[in-house]
Amino acid sequence: MDLGYLILQVLVFPGLLFTAVAGLITSWVDRKVTARVQMRVGPPFLQPFYDVLKLMIKETCIPAGTARGLFLSAPLFGMAAAALASLLIWRAFLVPGQTFSGDIIVILYLLTIPAVSVILGSFASQNPLASLGGSREMKLLLAYELPFVLAILVPVIHTHSIRLFDLLAAAPAVYKPSGIIAFAVAIICMQAKLTLVPFDAPEAETELTGGAYVEYSGPPLGVFKLTRAMMLFTMPIFLVAIFCNGIAFDKGALPILLGVLKYLGLVVVVVLIRNTAPRLRIDQAVKFFWGPVTLAALVAVIAAFLGW
Amino acid sequence: MTKKTIIPIGPYHPLQEEPEFFKLHVEGEKVVGLDIELGYNHRGIEKLAELKTFEQTVFLVERICGICSTSHPLACVQAVEDAGEVEVPERAQYIRTVIGELERLHSHMLWLGLAGHFLGFNTVWMWAWRYREPILELFELITGNRNHYAMMKPGGVRRDIKVEDIPTIRKTLADLKGPICLFRDAVTDDPLIHARLQGVGTLTKQQALDYCAVGPTARASGVAKDVRKDHPHLAYGRVDFKIITGKNGDVFDKAVVRILETLESIKIIEQCLEVLKTMPGPVDSNPKEIKAGEGIGTYEAPRGEVIHYIRSDGGNRPVRHKVRAPSFMNVPTNQTTVIGHSVADATIILAAVDPCYCCTERMAAVDAGTGRRIWSSAELIRLSQEKTAKLKKEMGVEGPRLKI
C-alpha cells in the first residue's frame, strides 16, 4: 500500500473528514430529536456545520497565566484520537482482511484520549471553574472506564478474539443474556464518555458555565465541539460494531440500511436518555458506576465465561 | 485538594439571569462559606416614587420586577388605599384576586422550568415554559398585555373581566391541570430527581423562623405563613383554598410546595370566576384625592410576602415609599442552606428560593479602586436622619402627623 493512499485514508475517508461530517450530521440528529422531545422546532440541517465554521473564523483568546502550548494543542489530541478510532472501526467494516489482532484494545485506548485532552486543556487554563470541570472529568473517567472495559470483554469472551473483524463475523453478542447486560452497561458508559446528561457534570453549564471549556474560544473551542460531535458518531458505531455486528458492506443494500438503522437507533437512545434525566452530582455518578454498573458488568462477564 | 478557592456565581452567570454575585468559598467541591453581594442593578425606585403621582407610582412599581408585575402594584395600591381610606368595589377585589393568582401560576411554572434547567433537565424547562404560554395568553386576553398588565389602580382595577371571556379562561385553566399533575407526578416519582433534591439545602423550621423567610421558602420548612390566610384581604376570605406546607425544608419540598400551590391557585381562580359571572358593579371607585396619612399594603407574591409602605401628606404624590420584596428575606437563607454541600448542589440551592434580585437590590457605595464598602448601613441611616433634620429645619415643618 502506498503512503499517499494511507494519508488519504487518515485525512479524508474514513478518517478525519468523513468522521467530522458524519459527526456533525449525528449532532444534528441529536439536536433535532432533542428539540422534538422538548416540543421545539429544532435547527436546520446545516446548523452544526455553520456553528463549527463560525468558531473557526473567530478570535482565539488565551488568558494570562495559561500554559500556552498545552492549552492550544489539547483539543488537537482529542480530535486526532477520535478520528483514528473511527478510522480503525470503519476499516474493519470496509476492508475486513486488513485489520490487525488487538485493534479493539487500541480503539479502547483511543476513545479515552478525548476525555484526557479535555482534562489537560482545562488544567492548562488555570481557571477555577475549568479546573473543577477538569477534576470532575477525571473522576468520571476513572468511574466509567472499568465497567466499560468489562462490558467490552463480554463479546470478546464469546468470540475468543480481540480482533474487531472476528466480532463482526461472529453471532451478535446481544443474542445472549450476558451480551444484553453488557450492552446496557456499555450504553450507560457511553453516555458518560460523551459527557451527556445525566453525566454532564464536567461541563454543567448552569454550575460551571461550561466547566472545562470555559476559557476556550475560537478555533480551539471549535475543535473541541467537533471532537464531541465526532465522538457522538464514533461511540455508537463502536458499540454497534462490538455488540450488533456493525454495518455489513459486502452483502448488498439491505444490510447497509439495517446497519445504519441500528446505529441511528442507538443514537436516539442516547438522545432520549439525555432528555429524560436531571444531571447527577459527580459523587453520585461515581457511586453509580462503581456500584450497580460495575456489578452488572461483572455479572455479565461471569455469565459470558459460563457460556450464557 | 484542601486549598480554599473561590468559585464565583455571578455577577453574570448562566445560572441566574440577573446580576448578582455569590462568592462560594470551596474546599475541593465542598462549599464552606458564602458571600452574597447585591447592588448591581439598583435603580432608586423608592426615590423615584416620590416624584410621581399615586397613579404613576403604580406603573413604576410594576417595573420593579417583570415576574411579580402585579404583586408589587397590588401591594402598592393597597398601601395607598390604606393611607387614603379609599373603598374598593367588591368586583374589583375579585378581579385583583384572579390576576394575582394567575401571576402565581405563571411564576411558579417559570421557576419549575428554571429549576429543571439548573439540574440539566432541559426537557422540564421547555415543557414547563410551553405550558406557561397559555397563561400569558390569558393575561393578554384579560389585560391586553402578556407581562406588565397595568391592571391595578388606587380604588380598583383598570379593566373589567368580560363575562363572555370567562368560559375561555376556565377552559384554559382546566387544560392546564393535566400538565401540572404530570409535573407533580414526575417530581414525586422520579428517583433521579429524588437523588438530586431530597436532603439538599435543608432549611429547618427554626432557621426559617430565625431568618424570617417568607412564601414557599418558609412554607416548605413547615411554617404555615401566608398573607392570603393570615390577613384575608381581597376575595381570599371568601374562597376555599389550602396553605401547602412541607416538612423538611429541602429543595425537594420547595419544588413540591410550588407545584401544589399552582393547583390551589387554579381552584381560587375558578371560584372567583364563578362569582364574577353574576356579580354586578363598578370596578373602580375613582378616588379623587388621597388624604394625609400612612398606609401599609401586603400581598402574598409568588415568592412570599411583599410589603409596601406609603406616606401621604395630602398631596398627589407619596412623600415616602418603602418596598420590602420577599427575596430580600429569602436570599439570606442561602447562607445556612448552602454550607456543607457541593458546588453542584449549590446552584440548585441558590435557585430554590426563587430569587428575584431586581426586587432585592439595595444601594451599596463601593470604592471602585479597592472594592471596599465606603458606607455601612448604620452610616447611611445616620446620613439620612441628618438630612431629614436639615430639610425640616429649612422648610420649617414637622411633617405630617402620623396616625399610629
Interface residues (C-beta under 8 A of the other chain):
Chain A: T34 V37 Q38 M39 R40 P128 L129 L132 S135 V197 P198 D200 A201 A204 E205 T206 E207 L208 T209 N275 T276 A277 P278 R279 L280 R281 I282 D283 Q284
Chain B: M1 T5 I6 I7 P8 H13 P14 L15 E29 G116 H117 F118 L119 G120 F121 N122 T123 V124 W125 M126 W127 R130 D190 L192 I193 A195 R196 S342 V343 A344 D345 A346 T347
